[in-house]
């Protein structure tokens, strides 16, 4: 069972990888490519693997390996700048504060609570005395957000910046890494130096694992210098923060278990916050937004639905999906009645007054490849529990022999598939 389950996951990643390349989404392509290579290498080392299965993994991961290798060469090529090539100073921070706040975040109450304790309390008339009582004049935060892809980590940080009213720098890996040797370290330094111009600011490192993978990992050999530079700047960034100033460093990752241990030690990203996939209430609110059923939204488009298509029913059907997947599925569902109505007009049959049917939902959901796998959810549960993956699996397997009610369905499915 494990072989087929893993192979299906492997094929799904390949399909998503190819689509990312076709759409020129390099961030998703390299993330998916690394996952493909990781699975292929792991499976090829399994005892008893047949040569035919090994060949499937080897052949099908080759494109991902070549893509990653080409990207590394582009970032790390040993070129000397000519008279025509100059490294230009860029502006890392947006000049506009996001027009969002934490009320725009659906669900994730525990994440918002952590933000209140670690970030917002010093600026609140209500909570500032309590904050000073326990933490004194400690201003500034360095926080690691981790969770499956599509759970809204970037959106969370934008809402936080808008809530505080501060400038934000969203730092992508491709922006830090550069063609010219030494520019990556220089870029990293520029981010922190520019941040010192603001009393309140957020530096946000997206897909942080691409910059801060363990230095013992071969995958990180081209970014070790950048990581060393990052750690140096982080150590000094908050030391001279004065009252009234608040400098925040936030990093987000889909693979917290591969991060270098130095990143997560005390004084750096010692506050880690898990951002899980949406629960039922959050899914309900996300669907209301997607279908225009939230009365609080101005200029909303209230999408017509048949009587047997309720938000409650959809919220149950979307269990296990990320917020990004829910939005994508809702768009595909909406397209079906819209397509029928357009075709009706083209055929000269007039306005068909179409609405979303239950069949529309079931067809789209049945065909949609969920970006969140059971294995992914189990790995995050293990990490958030402070356990090694195999240790967590063993504990859950032992529990499964007794009372199943205390074990999530996706954990049971994954255990049974092994």
N, C-alpha and C positions, 0 to 999 in steps of 0.2 A: 504493500500500500504506500509506503514512504516513497518508493522510487517514482510511482506515477504521480503522487501529490507534488513532489519536488519538481518533476519534469513539467507538469502543468504550470507551476509557478514560474519556472525557467522560461517556458514558451511565452507566457504572458508578459514577462519583463522584456523579452526580445521584441515582441509586437509593439509594446509601448516605446522601446528604445528606437525602433525604426521610424515610428510616427514622430518622435521628438526630433530626429535628424531631418525628416522631410519638412517639418515645420520650422527648422533652423533654431530650435530651442536647445542651445548648447548646455545650459545648466541642467535641464532634465536629462539630456542625453548622456552627459558624463556621470550623473548620479545613477542612472539605470545601467549604464555600461559597467560601472564598478560592481553593481549588484550582480550582473550577469557573470562577470569574471569570478567574483567571490563564490557564487554557487557552483560554477563549472569546476573551479579548482578544488572546492571542498568535496564535490561528488566524485571527481576523478581519483581522489585519494582514499575513497571508501574501500574497505576490504571487500573482496569478492565482486567488484564491479566488472561487468563483462566488457570486452573490447569494443563491441558494437555500441553499447550505451556510452562508453567513454568517448568514442569517436563523435557521437552526436553532440556531447557537451563541448568537445574541443572544436569541432567545425563551426558550431553555431555561436560560440563565444569569440570567434576570430575577429569578426567585424568590430565588436566592442573593444577588443584589445588594440586593434589598429587605430580606432578613433581616439582612445585614451593616449596612446603613444604619440599620435600626431599632435594632440592638444598640448602634451608636455613639451614636445619639441618647439612648438610655437611660443610657449611661455618661457622656456629656458634656453633658447638658442643662444649660443655664445657669439653675439654680434657686437662689433665696435661701432659706436655712433659715427656716422659720417658728418660732413659739414651741413648736409641738408636735414639730418635727423636730429632733433632736439627733444629732450624730455620737457614737456610743457607743464607748468604749474596748473593744477586743476582745482576746482572748488568741490569739496567733498560734502558740504552740508547744504541742504535745501534752504533757500531763503524764506520759504513759506512754512508756517506751522500747520500741520494737518488739521482739517476741519472735521475732526472726529473726537469722540471721547469714549470712556469705558462703558457708557450706557449703550453704545452701538455694538458691543460684544454680546452675542447671544450664548447663554450658558456660561460654562467655565468659571463659576463663582469662586472656586477654590483658587484659581489663578488670580482673579481680581483681588481676593482677600490677601494673597501674598504680596501683590503690588502695593496694597494699602499699608501693610506692615513694613515692607522693606524700602518703599520709595515715597509714598504719598504722605505718610504720617508726619514728617518734619514740617510740612507746609500747611497742615490742617490745624486750625485753631482748636478744634475738638481733641485731636490726638497728639499734638506737639508736646504738651506737658508730659504725657505718658512716655512718649518717645525719648525725651530728654532724661526722664527719670531712669530709664533702663539703658540707654545708649549714649547719653551725653551729647557732645557736639560732634557726632559722627555723621557726616553728610556725604552722600554718594553711594552708589551701589554697583555691583558687578554680578549679573545674574545670567544663568544658563537656562534657556528654554529648550526642552526636548520633547519629541513626540513624533507620531507618524506624519508623513507628508500630507499636506492639504488640510491640516487642522487649524490653520489661521494664525500661526506664530507671527508672521510679518504684520498681519492686520492688527493683532494685539498690540504690537509695539507702536504702530502708527496711532492707534487709539490712545495709548498711554501718553505719547508725545502731545497729542491734541488736548488731552485732559489736563496735563501740566502746563501746556502752553510753551513748549520748548522746541528748539530746532533739532532736526534729526539728520543723521548721516546713515543711509542704508548702504553698507559696504558689501559688494558682491566679490566673490573670489576673482572673477575675470577682471575686475577693476583694479585689484591689488597686484595680481601677477602681471608681468610685462615682458615684452620682447627683449629688452636690454637688461643684461646682467646687473644686478644691484638696484634696479628700479623698484622691485617689489618691496624691499626693505625701506627704500626712500618713500614710497607711497604710504606704507604703514605709518611711518613717522609723521608724514604730512597730515594724516587723519587726526592724530592725537594733538599735534601742534595747533591745527585749526580749531579743534574743540576748546582749547584754552581761551579762545576769543569770546566764548559764551558763558554767561553765568549759569544758565540751565541748558543742558544739551544731552542728547542720547546718541551714542555710537552703537550702531546695530550691525553685527556681523551675521549675515545670512549664510546658510549652508556652511557652518563653521567647521565641520569635519574636513572640508577640503583644504583648510588652512592649518588645522591643529590636530591632525591625526598623530597617533603615537610615533615618536621619533625612532622607535625600534621597528616600525613597519616600513617595508620597502616602498610602499606607496607614497610615503611622505618625504622621500629623499630630496625632492626638488623644492620642498617648502619648509625645510628645517630652519633655514636662515630667517625666513619670514616669521616663523613661530617664535624664535628666540627674540627677534625685535619686538614682537607683540608683547611677550611676557615682560620685557624690560620696560616698555612704556606703561603697561598696566600697573606695574609695581609702584610707579611714581605718580600716576595720573591723579589719584585721589588724596595724596598726602597734603597738598597745599589748598584743598577745598575749604572755603570759608563759609560762615553762616550766611544764608541768603543765596548761596550757590548750590547747585546740585548737578553733579556730573555722573552720568549713568552709562555703563557699558553693558550691553545685552548681546548675547550670542544665541543663535538657534541652530539646532542640528536634528537630523533624522537618525543619526547613528552615534549616540552618546558613548557607547561602549568602546569606540575606537579612538576616542580623544586621548591625547597625551595626559598622563597623570599630573604633570606640573600645572596644567590648565585648571584642574579641579581642586587643587589644594587650597588650604586656608589663605585668605587674603586675595584670592583671585575669584574664579567662579565657584565659590563655596556654597552659594545659594542656587540650587537646581530646582526647577519647577516643571512638573510633567504636564504637557498639554495633550490630553487624550482626544479621541474622536468624540463627536457630539453624543450626549445622552438623549433620551426621548424628548425631554423638554426643549433642549437646544435644537434638535431636529425639527420639532414642531414649529419653532419660531423661524428657522431657516426656510422651511417650506412656505410658511405664510408670506415671508418676504419675496421668495422667488415667484409665487403665484399672485402677488399683489393683493393679498388678503389683510395686510396690516394697515389699519385705518390711520395710523400715525404718520405714514409715509405720504408726502405730498406728490401729486402728479403720478400716482401709482397706476399701473395697468392691471385691473382686476380681471384675471384670466377666467373665463367661464369654465365650470366643471360640471359633469353630470352628477346626479344625486348620489350615486354610489362611489364617487371619488371624494373622500373626505381627507382633511389634513391628518386626522388621527390615523386613518388607514395607511396613508403614505409614510407617516412617521414610523410606523411599525415595519413597513416594507424596506425602509432605508436604514434599518439597524445594521451597524457595521461599516457604514460609509463615512468618509470624512466630509467636512463642510464643502470642500472644493468638488468632491464627487456628487454631493447632493445638488449643488447648483448646476453642474454639468448635466445630470440626469433630468432635472426639471426643465432645462432648456430644450433637451431632446424631446421630452414629452409634449411641451408647448408647441414644438414645430409640427407635430402630427396633425392636430386639428387645423392649424394655420395652413398647412400644405393642402388639406382637403378643401378648405374654403377657397383658396386661390385657384385650385384646379376646377372647382365648380364654376367660378366666375369665368375662367378661360373657356370652359365648355359652353358658356352662354346660359347656364342654368340659374343665374342670379345668386343672391347671397344665401349660402347654405346654413348660416347661423350655427356653425359648428362649436363644439365644446370638447374638453378633455374627457375621454371615455376611460373606463377601467381597463379596457383592452389596450389603449395607448400606453398606460403605465406599465402593465404587465409585459408588453412586448419590449419596451425600452429597457426596463429593469432586467429582463431575462437576457438581453444581448449585451448589456453594459459590463465591461471588465472592471471590477472594483479595484481601485488602487491599493486598498488595505487588505492584506492577506491575514489568515489566522495566525500564521507563523510570526508575522510582523507584530501583531497585537500581543502575542505571548512573550516575545522578546522584550517589548516595552514594559509589560507587567513584571517580568523578571528583574529588569534593570531598576524600575521604580521601587521594587521590594528590597533592593540591595543584594540580590542573589545572582550567582552565575546562571546562565541559561539552562544548562543541564541539571544543575541543582534544583532550580525551580520546577523543571519538568518532572523530576523524580518525586518531589513533594506533592505536586498536583496528581501524579499518577497514583501515588499511595492513597491520597484522599479519594480519588475516583473509584477505588475498590470498595469504599464505604459509602459515604453520603454524597451523591452527585449534586444535590441542591445548592451546595455552597460553592460550586465550581462554575464559572461562566461557560456558556455553550461553546464559544470559540476555542476555549482551552480543551474542553472535552473532544471537540472535533479534531483538533490537532493531535492530541494524545492517541486517539483511535487511528489516525492516519499513519502513525509511526510503525 
